[in-house]
Amino acid sequence: MITKLPLWILIGGAVLAFSAGCVNIIALSGFTNLSVSHVTGNVSLFSSAIARFDWPAIFFIGASLLSFLAGSILSGYLIGQRSLKLGRRYGLALFIEASLLFCSFLLFFQHDYLGQLLAAMACGLQNSMVATYSGAVIRTTHLTGLTSDMGAAIGNWLAGRPVNKMMLGFQTIIWYSFCGGGVVGAFGYFALGYTAMLIPVGIVLAAALVYQITSNRLPEMREE
């Protein structure tokens, strides 16, 4: 059971969740009206499109799902581990994610559907990059499993059973960070349009730079 979480996990998880919430609401608010940060809802839309024989929707939603998968595959290829441990190739993965989001911004700005695919790929990369820490699953681009885990923990607490308060607190931080990112992304999109995509681009790029600097300076963050 996790009794203490390193500060870099708390901050990193919150920052990445905020960014994902921002990206997702911009995609949903724009001309595609389709999520990029998670898969379940899009699979339901994909199923509906198949039932209606809506071929354009089938191909587009299917391509978005495959793009998320491609981002996850890229994460597995680059990082090659299931347990979160600094000193690996997270910096490179973050720089690639920032590049994907920037290219998505340029394409979204031109109302090009490829922007949706690159944004979905970036989210798939981020979600798989975080993986697990001390056996606890950490996801930063959607809240379904996290909310279920929080609910189960609260239920156990109400029943008088011991719960991991540290992990519950961390999950709450992720939840509110994703929500906060959505609020900022919505305000940004309504005020600036797709230029608001530069917000998550800047966040992820800053995270990549900070990671590269700190991982080179702190012994405990270097690759073993």
C-alpha positions as CSV (number, residue, x, y, z in Angstrom):
1,M,0.0,0.0,0.0
2,I,1.3,3.5,-0.9
3,T,1.9,5.5,2.2
4,K,3.8,8.4,0.6
5,L,3.8,9.8,-2.9
6,P,6.9,11.7,-4.3
7,L,6.2,15.3,-5.0
8,W,7.1,14.9,-8.7
9,I,4.2,12.4,-9.1
10,L,1.7,14.7,-7.4
11,I,2.7,17.7,-9.5
12,G,3.3,15.7,-12.7
13,G,0.0,13.9,-12.5
14,A,-1.9,17.1,-11.8
15,V,-0.2,19.0,-14.7
16,L,-0.8,16.3,-17.3
17,A,-4.4,15.8,-16.2
18,F,-5.0,19.5,-16.5
19,S,-3.5,19.5,-20.0
20,A,-5.6,16.5,-21.1
21,G,-8.8,18.1,-19.8
22,C,-8.0,21.3,-21.7
23,V,-7.3,19.4,-25.0
24,N,-10.4,17.3,-24.7
25,I,-12.9,20.1,-24.2
26,I,-11.4,22.0,-27.1
27,A,-11.8,19.0,-29.4
28,L,-15.4,18.5,-28.2
29,S,-16.3,22.2,-28.6
30,G,-14.8,22.4,-32.1
31,F,-16.1,21.2,-35.5
32,T,-15.3,17.6,-34.9
33,N,-17.4,17.3,-31.6
34,L,-15.5,14.2,-30.7
35,S,-13.4,13.4,-27.6
36,V,-9.7,12.8,-27.9
37,S,-8.7,11.9,-24.3
38,H,-10.6,8.6,-23.9
39,V,-12.0,5.7,-25.8
40,T,-15.2,4.3,-24.3
41,G,-17.6,7.1,-25.4
42,N,-16.0,7.1,-28.9
43,V,-16.5,3.3,-29.2
44,S,-20.2,3.8,-28.5
45,L,-20.4,6.5,-31.2
46,F,-18.5,4.1,-33.5
47,S,-21.0,1.4,-32.8
48,S,-23.9,3.8,-33.5
49,A,-22.3,4.8,-36.8
50,I,-22.0,1.2,-37.8
51,A,-25.7,0.6,-37.0
52,R,-26.6,3.6,-39.1
53,F,-24.2,2.7,-42.0
54,D,-22.8,6.2,-41.6
55,W,-19.5,5.5,-43.5
56,P,-17.9,8.9,-43.0
57,A,-18.4,8.7,-39.3
58,I,-17.3,5.1,-39.2
59,F,-14.0,6.0,-40.9
60,F,-13.4,9.2,-38.9
61,I,-14.2,7.8,-35.5
62,G,-12.4,4.6,-36.2
63,A,-9.3,6.6,-37.3
64,S,-9.5,8.6,-34.0
65,L,-9.6,5.3,-32.0
66,L,-6.7,3.9,-33.9
67,S,-4.8,7.2,-33.4
68,F,-5.2,6.9,-29.6
69,L,-4.0,3.3,-29.9
70,A,-1.0,4.4,-32.0
71,G,0.0,6.9,-29.3
72,S,-0.1,4.1,-26.7
73,I,2.0,1.9,-28.9
74,L,4.5,4.7,-29.3
75,S,4.6,5.2,-25.5
76,G,5.3,1.5,-25.0
77,Y,8.0,1.6,-27.7
78,L,9.8,4.6,-26.2
79,I,9.5,3.9,-22.5
80,G,9.3,0.2,-22.4
81,Q,8.1,-0.2,-18.8
82,R,4.9,-0.6,-16.9
83,S,6.0,0.9,-13.6
84,L,6.5,4.6,-13.3
85,K,10.1,5.4,-12.7
86,L,12.0,8.5,-13.5
87,G,15.2,8.4,-15.4
88,R,13.7,6.8,-18.4
89,R,12.6,8.4,-21.7
90,Y,9.8,10.4,-20.4
91,G,11.4,13.7,-21.5
92,L,11.4,12.5,-25.1
93,A,7.8,11.3,-24.9
94,L,6.7,14.7,-23.5
95,F,8.5,16.5,-26.3
96,I,6.8,14.3,-28.9
97,E,3.4,14.9,-27.2
98,A,4.0,18.6,-27.3
99,S,4.9,18.4,-31.0
100,L,1.8,16.3,-31.8
101,L,-0.4,18.9,-30.0
102,F,1.2,21.8,-31.8
103,C,0.7,20.1,-35.2
104,S,-2.9,19.4,-34.1
105,F,-3.4,23.1,-33.3
106,L,-2.2,24.0,-36.8
107,L,-4.5,21.5,-38.4
108,F,-7.5,22.3,-36.2
109,F,-7.0,26.0,-37.1
110,Q,-7.5,25.0,-40.8
111,H,-10.5,22.8,-39.9
112,D,-8.5,19.8,-41.0
113,Y,-9.8,16.5,-39.5
114,L,-6.2,15.3,-39.1
115,G,-5.9,17.6,-36.1
116,Q,-8.3,15.3,-34.3
117,L,-6.2,12.3,-35.0
118,L,-2.9,13.9,-33.8
119,A,-4.6,15.2,-30.6
120,A,-6.0,11.6,-30.0
121,M,-2.5,10.2,-30.6
122,A,-1.0,12.7,-28.1
123,C,-3.5,11.7,-25.5
124,G,-2.9,8.0,-26.1
125,L,0.8,8.6,-25.7
126,Q,0.3,10.5,-22.4
127,N,-2.1,8.1,-20.9
128,S,0.1,5.1,-21.4
129,M,3.3,7.0,-20.5
130,V,2.2,7.4,-16.9
131,A,1.3,3.7,-16.4
132,T,1.5,2.5,-12.7
133,Y,3.3,3.4,-9.5
134,S,3.7,0.9,-6.7
135,G,1.0,-1.2,-8.2
136,A,-1.5,1.6,-8.4
137,V,-2.8,2.5,-11.9
138,I,-2.3,6.2,-12.7
139,R,-4.2,7.6,-15.7
140,T,-4.3,11.3,-16.6
141,T,-6.5,11.6,-19.7
142,H,-9.9,10.2,-18.5
143,L,-11.7,9.7,-15.2
144,T,-13.9,6.6,-15.4
145,G,-11.6,4.1,-13.8
146,L,-10.3,6.7,-11.4
147,T,-13.8,7.7,-10.3
148,S,-14.7,4.0,-9.8
149,D,-11.6,3.5,-7.6
150,M,-12.5,6.6,-5.6
151,G,-16.0,5.4,-5.1
152,A,-14.9,2.0,-4.0
153,A,-12.4,3.5,-1.5
154,I,-15.1,5.8,-0.1
155,G,-17.5,2.8,0.2
156,N,-14.8,0.8,2.1
157,W,-14.2,3.8,4.4
158,L,-18.0,4.1,5.1
159,A,-18.0,0.3,5.9
160,G,-15.2,0.9,8.4
161,R,-12.5,-0.8,6.4
162,P,-9.0,0.6,6.0
163,V,-8.4,2.7,2.9
164,N,-5.3,4.2,1.2
165,K,-6.0,7.9,2.0
166,M,-2.8,8.9,0.2
167,M,-4.0,7.4,-3.1
168,L,-7.5,8.7,-2.6
169,G,-6.1,12.2,-2.1
170,F,-4.0,11.8,-5.3
171,Q,-6.9,10.6,-7.3
172,T,-9.0,13.6,-6.1
173,I,-6.2,15.9,-7.3
174,I,-6.2,14.2,-10.7
175,W,-10.0,14.5,-10.9
176,Y,-10.1,18.2,-10.1
177,S,-7.1,18.9,-12.3
178,F,-8.8,17.3,-15.3
179,C,-12.0,19.2,-14.5
180,G,-10.0,22.5,-14.1
181,G,-8.3,22.0,-17.4
182,G,-11.7,21.5,-19.0
183,V,-12.9,24.8,-17.6
184,V,-9.8,26.7,-18.8
185,G,-10.0,25.0,-22.2
186,A,-13.7,25.9,-22.6
187,F,-13.1,29.5,-21.6
188,G,-10.1,29.6,-23.9
189,Y,-12.0,28.1,-26.9
190,F,-15.0,30.4,-26.5
191,A,-12.6,33.4,-26.3
192,L,-9.8,32.4,-28.7
193,G,-11.1,29.5,-30.8
194,Y,-8.4,26.9,-31.6
195,T,-5.7,29.2,-30.5
196,A,-6.6,27.9,-27.0
197,M,-4.7,24.7,-28.1
198,L,-1.5,26.6,-27.4
199,I,-2.4,26.4,-23.6
200,P,-1.9,22.6,-23.4
201,V,1.0,22.8,-25.9
202,G,2.8,25.2,-23.6
203,I,2.0,23.1,-20.5
204,V,3.4,19.9,-21.9
205,L,6.4,21.6,-23.4
206,A,7.2,23.2,-20.1
207,A,6.8,19.9,-18.3
208,A,9.2,18.3,-20.8
209,L,11.8,21.0,-20.2
210,V,11.5,20.9,-16.4
211,Y,11.8,17.1,-16.5
212,Q,14.9,17.2,-18.7
213,I,16.5,19.8,-16.4
214,T,15.7,18.1,-13.1
215,S,16.4,14.5,-14.3
216,N,19.9,15.6,-15.2
217,R,20.5,17.3,-11.9
218,L,19.0,14.9,-9.3
219,P,20.7,11.5,-8.8
220,E,17.5,9.8,-7.8
221,M,15.9,10.8,-11.2
222,R,18.6,9.4,-13.4
223,E,18.3,6.2,-15.3
224,E,19.7,3.2,-13.5
